[in-house]
Amino acid sequence: MPRAFGLVALVNVIGASFTVVALSFKVGKARKDYGVDLPTMYATGKDAKSVKFNCVQRGHQQALETFPMFLAASLVGGV
C-alpha cells in the first residue's frame, strides 16, 4: 500500500460525495423552479420546463448509478 493512499481515499470518497450532494441540491432547486413536487421522480410532458427538470434529475440519477463503480475503480487505481 503506498504511503499516500490515505489521501487517495480521502479525496475520492469525500470529493465524490460532495459532488453527489451538490447534485441533489440542484434537483431540489429545480423542483422549486419547475414545480415538480415529491414524490414525483420525473416530470411528465414535453414542455421546456419538464425537459429541463428531467435533465437535472437524470444527471443526479446517473451520478448515483455510477458512484459505487467510480469509487471502487479509483481506490483500486490509487494502489
MMTF fields as JSON, N, C-alpha, C and O atoms, coordinates in Angstrom:
{
  "mmtfVersion": "1.0.0",
  "mmtfProducer": "UNKNOWN",
  "numBonds": 315,
  "numAtoms": 316,
  "numGroups": 79,
  "numChains": 1,
  "numModels": 1,
  "chainsPerModel": [1],
  "groupsPerChain": [79],
  "chainIdList": ["A"],
  "bondAtomList": [4, 2, 8, 6, 12, 10, 16, 14, 20, 18, 24, 22, 28, 26, 32, 30, 36, 34, 40, 38, 44, 42, 48, 46, 52, 50, 56, 54, 60, 58, 64, 62, 68, 66, 72, 70, 76, 74, 80, 78, 84, 82, 88, 86, 92, 90, 96, 94, 100, 98, 104, 102, 108, 106, 112, 110, 116, 114, 120, 118, 124, 122, 128, 126, 132, 130, 136, 134, 140, 138, 144, 142, 148, 146, 152, 150, 156, 154, 160, 158, 164, 162, 168, 166, 172, 170, 176, 174, 180, 178, 184, 182, 188, 186, 192, 190, 196, 194, 200, 198, 204, 202, 208, 206, 212, 210, 216, 214, 220, 218, 224, 222, 228, 226, 232, 230, 236, 234, 240, 238, 244, 242, 248, 246, 252, 250, 256, 254, 260, 258, 264, 262, 268, 266, 272, 270, 276, 274, 280, 278, 284, 282, 288, 286, 292, 290, 296, 294, 300, 298, 304, 302, 308, 306, 312, 310],
  "bondOrderList": [1, 1, 1, 1, 1, 1, 1, 1, 1, 1, 1, 1, 1, 1, 1, 1, 1, 1, 1, 1, 1, 1, 1, 1, 1, 1, 1, 1, 1, 1, 1, 1, 1, 1, 1, 1, 1, 1, 1, 1, 1, 1, 1, 1, 1, 1, 1, 1, 1, 1, 1, 1, 1, 1, 1, 1, 1, 1, 1, 1, 1, 1, 1, 1, 1, 1, 1, 1, 1, 1, 1, 1, 1, 1, 1, 1, 1, 1],
  "groupList": [{"groupName": "MET", "atomNameList": ["N", "CA", "C", "O"], "elementList": ["N", "C", "C", "O"], "formalChargeList": [0, 0, 0, 0], "bondAtomList": [1, 0, 2, 1, 3, 2], "bondOrderList": [1, 1, 2], "singleLetterCode": "M", "chemCompType": "L-PEPTIDE LINKING"}, {"groupName": "PRO", "atomNameList": ["N", "CA", "C", "O"], "elementList": ["N", "C", "C", "O"], "formalChargeList": [0, 0, 0, 0], "bondAtomList": [1, 0, 2, 1, 3, 2], "bondOrderList": [1, 1, 2], "singleLetterCode": "P", "chemCompType": "L-PEPTIDE LINKING"}, {"groupName": "ARG", "atomNameList": ["N", "CA", "C", "O"], "elementList": ["N", "C", "C", "O"], "formalChargeList": [0, 0, 0, 0], "bondAtomList": [1, 0, 2, 1, 3, 2], "bondOrderList": [1, 1, 2], "singleLetterCode": "R", "chemCompType": "L-PEPTIDE LINKING"}, {"groupName": "ALA", "atomNameList": ["N", "CA", "C", "O"], "elementList": ["N", "C", "C", "O"], "formalChargeList": [0, 0, 0, 0], "bondAtomList": [1, 0, 2, 1, 3, 2], "bondOrderList": [1, 1, 2], "singleLetterCode": "A", "chemCompType": "L-PEPTIDE LINKING"}, {"groupName": "PHE", "atomNameList": ["N", "CA", "C", "O"], "elementList": ["N", "C", "C", "O"], "formalChargeList": [0, 0, 0, 0], "bondAtomList": [1, 0, 2, 1, 3, 2], "bondOrderList": [1, 1, 2], "singleLetterCode": "F", "chemCompType": "L-PEPTIDE LINKING"}, {"groupName": "GLY", "atomNameList": ["N", "CA", "C", "O"], "elementList": ["N", "C", "C", "O"], "formalChargeList": [0, 0, 0, 0], "bondAtomList": [1, 0, 2, 1, 3, 2], "bondOrderList": [1, 1, 2], "singleLetterCode": "G", "chemCompType": "PEPTIDE LINKING"}, {"groupName": "LEU", "atomNameList": ["N", "CA", "C", "O"], "elementList": ["N", "C", "C", "O"], "formalChargeList": [0, 0, 0, 0], "bondAtomList": [1, 0, 2, 1, 3, 2], "bondOrderList": [1, 1, 2], "singleLetterCode": "L", "chemCompType": "L-PEPTIDE LINKING"}, {"groupName": "VAL", "atomNameList": ["N", "CA", "C", "O"], "elementList": ["N", "C", "C", "O"], "formalChargeList": [0, 0, 0, 0], "bondAtomList": [1, 0, 2, 1, 3, 2], "bondOrderList": [1, 1, 2], "singleLetterCode": "V", "chemCompType": "L-PEPTIDE LINKING"}, {"groupName": "ASN", "atomNameList": ["N", "CA", "C", "O"], "elementList": ["N", "C", "C", "O"], "formalChargeList": [0, 0, 0, 0], "bondAtomList": [1, 0, 2, 1, 3, 2], "bondOrderList": [1, 1, 2], "singleLetterCode": "N", "chemCompType": "L-PEPTIDE LINKING"}, {"groupName": "ILE", "atomNameList": ["N", "CA", "C", "O"], "elementList": ["N", "C", "C", "O"], "formalChargeList": [0, 0, 0, 0], "bondAtomList": [1, 0, 2, 1, 3, 2], "bondOrderList": [1, 1, 2], "singleLetterCode": "I", "chemCompType": "L-PEPTIDE LINKING"}, {"groupName": "SER", "atomNameList": ["N", "CA", "C", "O"], "elementList": ["N", "C", "C", "O"], "formalChargeList": [0, 0, 0, 0], "bondAtomList": [1, 0, 2, 1, 3, 2], "bondOrderList": [1, 1, 2], "singleLetterCode": "S", "chemCompType": "L-PEPTIDE LINKING"}, {"groupName": "THR", "atomNameList": ["N", "CA", "C", "O"], "elementList": ["N", "C", "C", "O"], "formalChargeList": [0, 0, 0, 0], "bondAtomList": [1, 0, 2, 1, 3, 2], "bondOrderList": [1, 1, 2], "singleLetterCode": "T", "chemCompType": "L-PEPTIDE LINKING"}, {"groupName": "LYS", "atomNameList": ["N", "CA", "C", "O"], "elementList": ["N", "C", "C", "O"], "formalChargeList": [0, 0, 0, 0], "bondAtomList": [1, 0, 2, 1, 3, 2], "bondOrderList": [1, 1, 2], "singleLetterCode": "K", "chemCompType": "L-PEPTIDE LINKING"}, {"groupName": "ASP", "atomNameList": ["N", "CA", "C", "O"], "elementList": ["N", "C", "C", "O"], "formalChargeList": [0, 0, 0, 0], "bondAtomList": [1, 0, 2, 1, 3, 2], "bondOrderList": [1, 1, 2], "singleLetterCode": "D", "chemCompType": "L-PEPTIDE LINKING"}, {"groupName": "TYR", "atomNameList": ["N", "CA", "C", "O"], "elementList": ["N", "C", "C", "O"], "formalChargeList": [0, 0, 0, 0], "bondAtomList": [1, 0, 2, 1, 3, 2], "bondOrderList": [1, 1, 2], "singleLetterCode": "Y", "chemCompType": "L-PEPTIDE LINKING"}, {"groupName": "CYS", "atomNameList": ["N", "CA", "C", "O"], "elementList": ["N", "C", "C", "O"], "formalChargeList": [0, 0, 0, 0], "bondAtomList": [1, 0, 2, 1, 3, 2], "bondOrderList": [1, 1, 2], "singleLetterCode": "C", "chemCompType": "L-PEPTIDE LINKING"}, {"groupName": "GLN", "atomNameList": ["N", "CA", "C", "O"], "elementList": ["N", "C", "C", "O"], "formalChargeList": [0, 0, 0, 0], "bondAtomList": [1, 0, 2, 1, 3, 2], "bondOrderList": [1, 1, 2], "singleLetterCode": "Q", "chemCompType": "L-PEPTIDE LINKING"}, {"groupName": "HIS", "atomNameList": ["N", "CA", "C", "O"], "elementList": ["N", "C", "C", "O"], "formalChargeList": [0, 0, 0, 0], "bondAtomList": [1, 0, 2, 1, 3, 2], "bondOrderList": [1, 1, 2], "singleLetterCode": "H", "chemCompType": "L-PEPTIDE LINKING"}, {"groupName": "GLU", "atomNameList": ["N", "CA", "C", "O"], "elementList": ["N", "C", "C", "O"], "formalChargeList": [0, 0, 0, 0], "bondAtomList": [1, 0, 2, 1, 3, 2], "bondOrderList": [1, 1, 2], "singleLetterCode": "E", "chemCompType": "L-PEPTIDE LINKING"}],
  "groupTypeList": [0, 1, 2, 3, 4, 5, 6, 7, 3, 6, 7, 8, 7, 9, 5, 3, 10, 4, 11, 7, 7, 3, 6, 10, 4, 12, 7, 5, 12, 3, 2, 12, 13, 14, 5, 7, 13, 6, 1, 11, 0, 14, 3, 11, 5, 12, 13, 3, 12, 10, 7, 12, 4, 8, 15, 7, 16, 2, 5, 17, 16, 16, 3, 6, 18, 11, 4, 1, 0, 4, 6, 3, 3, 10, 6, 7, 5, 5, 7],
  "groupIdList": [1, 2, 3, 4, 5, 6, 7, 8, 9, 10, 11, 12, 13, 14, 15, 16, 17, 18, 19, 20, 21, 22, 23, 24, 25, 26, 27, 28, 29, 30, 31, 32, 33, 34, 35, 36, 37, 38, 39, 40, 41, 42, 43, 44, 45, 46, 47, 48, 49, 50, 51, 52, 53, 54, 55, 56, 57, 58, 59, 60, 61, 62, 63, 64, 65, 66, 67, 68, 69, 70, 71, 72, 73, 74, 75, 76, 77, 78, 79],
  "secStructList": [7, 7, 6, 6, 2, 2, 2, 2, 2, 2, 2, 2, 2, 2, 2, 2, 2, 2, 2, 2, 2, 2, 2, 2, 2, 2, 2, 2, 2, 2, 2, 2, 2, 2, 6, 7, 7, 6, 6, 7, 7, 1, 7, 7, 1, 1, 1, 2, 2, 2, 2, 2, 2, 2, 2, 2, 2, 2, 2, 2, 2, 2, 2, 2, 2, 2, 2, 2, 2, 2, 2, 2, 2, 2, 2, 2, 2, 2, 7],
  "xCoordList": [0.851, 0.0, 0.902, 1.78, 0.706, 1.507, 1.24, 0.173, 2.216, 2.062, 0.951, 0.258, 0.773, -0.226, -1.609, -2.486, -1.803, -3.096, -4.226, -5.353, -3.953, -4.965, -5.489, -6.678, -4.605, -5.038, -5.897, -6.872, -5.539, -6.349, -7.758, -8.742, -7.844, -9.149, -9.917, -11.114, -9.247, -9.897, -10.454, -11.613, -9.643, -10.074, -11.201, -12.188, -11.059, -12.074, -13.39, -14.449, -13.344, -14.578, -15.257, -16.451, -14.514, -15.129, -15.44, -16.518, -14.515, -14.758, -15.938, -16.785, -15.998, -17.11, -18.425, -19.476, -18.373, -19.585, -20.131, -21.343, -19.259, -19.707, -20.329, -21.278, -19.813, -20.385, -21.813, -22.699, -22.04, -23.381, -24.332, -25.486, -23.864, -24.697, -25.024, -26.16, -24.051, -24.287, -25.33, -26.182, -25.264, -26.265, -27.656, -28.653, -27.724, -29.035, -29.622, -30.837, -28.77, -29.26, -29.776, -30.75, -29.122, -29.597, -30.974, -31.822, -31.195, -32.504, -33.554, -34.656, -33.225, -34.158, -34.519, -35.681, -33.526, -33.781, -34.622, -35.535, -34.327, -35.103, -36.544, -37.458, -36.763, -38.137, -38.932, -40.092, -38.305, -38.986, -39.192, -40.277, -38.151, -38.218, -39.231, -39.921, -39.318, -40.167, -41.463, -42.257, -41.694, -42.967, -43.217, -44.34, -42.185, -42.332, -42.231, -41.158, -43.355, -43.391, -42.984, -43.125, -42.474, -42.19, -43.501, -44.47, -43.622, -42.634, -42.424, -41.829, -42.889, -42.739, -41.257, -40.53, -40.811, -39.396, -39.062, -38.062, -39.88, -39.659, -40.917, -42.03, -40.728, -41.86, -42.484, -41.792, -43.795, -44.472, -44.693, -44.801, -44.76, -44.992, -43.74, -42.649, -43.917, -42.814, -42.496, -41.73, -43.078, -42.792, -41.365, -40.717, -40.879, -39.478, -39.156, -38.075, -40.075, -39.824, -39.66, -38.772, -40.517, -40.43, -39.124, -38.48, -38.738, -37.497, -36.299, -35.393, -36.274, -35.146, -35.063, -33.977, -36.209, -36.18, -35.7, -34.88, -36.195, -35.806, -34.315, -33.698, -33.725, -32.277, -31.504, -30.525, -31.933, -31.268, -31.423, -30.46, -32.633, -32.899, -32.111, -31.563, -32.05, -31.333, -29.836, -29.17, -29.303, -27.894, -27.575, -26.556, -28.44, -28.25, -28.376, -27.583, -29.354, -29.525, -28.326, -27.9, -27.789, -26.615, -25.431, -24.687, -25.258, -24.17, -24.353, -23.387, -25.586, -25.846, -25.617, -25.162, -25.934, -25.762, -24.294, -23.926, -23.453, -22.045, -21.135, -19.949, -21.666, -20.866, -20.117, -18.911, -20.774, -20.033, -18.92, -17.836, -19.184, -18.16, -16.99, -15.833, -17.303, -16.245, -15.37, -14.144, -15.986, -15.199, -14.318, -13.141, -14.868, -14.087, -12.908, -11.783, -13.169, -12.103, -11.033, -9.844, -11.437, -10.446, -9.616, -8.43, -10.226, -9.463, -8.493, -7.364, -8.922, -8.014, -6.907, -5.745, -7.261, -6.262, -5.27, -4.126, -5.675, -4.781, -3.704, -2.662, -3.961, -2.964, -1.893, -0.945],
  "yCoordList": [-1.173, 0.0, 1.242, 1.356, 2.166, 3.39, 4.253, 4.175, 5.063, 5.925, 6.938, 7.271, 7.428, 8.468, 7.905, 8.641, 6.604, 6.015, 6.636, 6.732, 7.05, 7.717, 8.974, 9.28, 9.702, 10.899, 10.531, 11.217, 9.46, 8.996, 8.676, 9.104, 7.928, 7.566, 8.798, 8.917, 9.697, 10.908, 11.757, 12.172, 12.009, 12.856, 12.189, 12.839, 10.902, 10.221, 10.066, 10.359, 9.62, 9.378, 10.695, 10.867, 11.61, 12.864, 13.776, 14.367, 13.896, 14.747, 14.28, 15.084, 12.991, 12.446, 12.555, 12.792, 12.386, 12.519, 13.933, 14.126, 14.921, 16.31, 16.584, 17.362, 15.96, 16.129, 15.594, 16.243, 14.424, 13.836, 14.706, 14.895, 15.228, 16.095, 17.391, 17.862, 17.966, 19.181, 18.941, 19.795, 17.792, 17.467, 17.312, 17.674, 16.78, 16.642, 18.015, 18.202, 18.971, 20.332, 20.957, 21.709, 20.646, 21.149, 20.585, 21.289, 19.316, 18.714, 19.401, 19.682, 19.672, 20.364, 21.745, 22.148, 22.467, 23.799, 23.679, 24.477, 22.695, 22.502, 22.135, 22.539, 21.377, 21.043, 22.309, 22.43, 23.249, 24.515, 25.341, 25.875, 25.447, 26.292, 25.791, 26.587, 24.471, 23.912, 23.317, 22.792, 23.39, 22.966, 21.467, 21.026, 20.691, 19.234, 18.824, 18.88, 18.414, 18.064, 16.617, 15.764, 16.365, 14.995, 14.262, 14.927, 13.025, 12.001, 11.769, 10.76, 12.663, 12.502, 12.498, 13.432, 11.451, 11.326, 12.157, 12.876, 12.07, 12.805, 13.566, 13.138, 14.702, 15.498, 14.837, 14.228, 14.972, 14.444, 15.578, 16.737, 15.26, 16.268, 16.526, 16.069, 17.265, 17.566, 19.062, 19.507, 19.835, 21.272, 21.523, 20.623, 22.746, 23.077, 22.873, 22.387, 23.236, 23.082, 21.612, 21.262, 20.768, 19.336, 18.746, 17.96, 19.13, 18.607, 19.069, 18.277, 20.34, 20.854, 20.169, 19.798, 20.001, 19.314, 17.877, 17.404, 17.19, 15.798, 15.675, 14.68, 16.667, 16.648, 16.76, 16.043, 17.644, 17.796, 16.527, 16.047, 15.985, 14.769, 13.59, 12.795, 13.473, 12.35, 12.449, 11.432, 13.678, 13.855, 13.357, 12.703, 13.667, 13.204, 11.684, 11.032, 11.122, 9.675, 8.964, 7.914, 9.538, 8.94, 8.931, 7.952, 10.019, 10.073, 9.002, 8.352, 8.819, 7.801, 6.391, 5.511, 6.183, 4.849, 4.487, 3.324, 5.455, 5.181, 5.416, 5.093, 5.967, 6.315, 5.121, 5.23, 3.982, 2.855, 2.322, 1.991, 2.24, 1.749, 2.728, 2.318, 4.027, 5.039, 4.936, 4.968, 4.814, 4.708, 3.477, 3.553, 2.352, 1.122, 1.245, 0.871, 1.762, 1.888, 2.881, 2.643, 3.978, 4.972, 4.496, 4.812, 3.744, 3.221, 2.131, 2.062, 1.29, 0.275, 0.954, 0.558, 1.968, 2.703, 3.427, 3.629, 3.825, 4.508, 3.604, 4.076, 2.309, 1.344, 1.192, 0.432],
  "zCoordList": [0.0, 0.0, 0.0, 0.856, -0.932, -0.957, 0.282, 0.89, 0.636, 1.815, 1.64, 2.601, 0.438, 0.194, -0.143, -0.596, 0.078, -0.267, 0.551, 0.064, 1.759, 2.576, 1.91, 1.997, 1.248, 0.519, -0.679, -0.985, -1.351, -2.479, -2.0, -2.604, -0.924, -0.375, 0.076, -0.186, 0.739, 1.237, 0.106, 0.144, -0.88, -1.993, -2.777, -3.124, -3.054, -3.85, -3.106, -3.66, -1.891, -1.153, -0.777, -1.021, -0.194, 0.246, -0.938, -0.994, -1.88, -3.039, -3.866, -4.256, -4.134, -4.91, -4.134, -4.729, -2.832, -2.022, -2.069, -2.168, -1.999, -2.105, -3.463, -3.563, -4.501, -5.834, -5.886, -6.443, -5.314, -5.303, -4.478, -4.862, -3.362, -2.53, -3.279, -3.226, -3.967, -4.744, -5.831, -6.077, -6.474, -7.491, -6.878, -7.502, -5.667, -5.02, -4.684, -4.754, -4.322, -4.092, -5.387, -5.371, -6.505, -7.796, -8.128, -8.676, -7.797, -8.034, -7.163, -7.632, -5.909, -5.025, -5.539, -5.489, -6.031, -6.593, -7.852, -8.064, -8.685, -9.916, -9.591, -10.31, -8.522, -8.121, -7.822, -8.217, -7.123, -6.815, -8.074, -8.3, -8.894, -10.089, -11.115, -11.753, -11.272, -12.317, -11.792, -12.572, -10.478, -9.898, -9.924, -10.166, -9.678, -9.62, -8.154, -7.553, -7.594, -6.169, -5.943, -6.819, -4.737, -4.332, -4.129, -3.762, -4.322, -4.621, -6.116, -6.494, -6.967, -8.408, -8.767, -8.428, -9.449, -9.8, -11.022, -11.029, -12.051, -13.295, -13.661, -13.355, -14.323, -14.772, -16.002, -16.818, -16.114, -17.294, -18.273, -17.872, -19.526, -20.553, -21.357, -21.015, -22.426, -23.339, -23.383, -24.237, -22.471, -22.457, -21.976, -21.442, -22.168, -21.855, -20.379, -20.049, -19.486, -18.048, -17.659, -16.882, -18.203, -17.9, -18.4, -17.705, -19.605, -20.184, -19.369, -19.11, -18.959, -18.174, -16.816, -16.371, -16.157, -14.871, -15.038, -14.251, -16.039, -16.251, -16.535, -16.155, -17.194, -17.432, -16.115, -15.91, -15.236, -13.939, -13.116, -12.517, -13.086, -12.314, -12.87, -12.106, -14.184, -14.793, -14.525, -14.335, -14.511, -14.184, -12.784, -12.566, -11.848, -10.472, -10.394, -9.715, -11.076, -11.066, -11.69, -11.21, -12.757, -13.402, -12.441, -12.376, -11.697, -10.723, -9.646, -9.245, -9.181, -8.161, -8.693, -7.963, -9.966, -10.549, -10.718, -10.558, -11.037, -11.313, -10.107, -10.162, -9.033, -7.857, -7.267, -7.041, -7.007, -6.412, -7.314, -6.834, -8.613, -9.536, -9.628, -9.713, -9.611, -9.642, -8.405, -8.508, -7.241, -6.01, -6.017, -5.665, -6.41, -6.444, -7.413, -7.08, -8.593, -9.594, -9.156, -9.369, -8.555, -8.145, -6.951, -6.856, -6.049, -4.911, -5.367, -4.88, -6.287, -6.835, -7.634, -7.549, -8.401, -9.165, -8.296, -8.704, -7.109, -6.188, -5.611, -5.157, -5.631, -5.125, -6.159, -5.959]
}
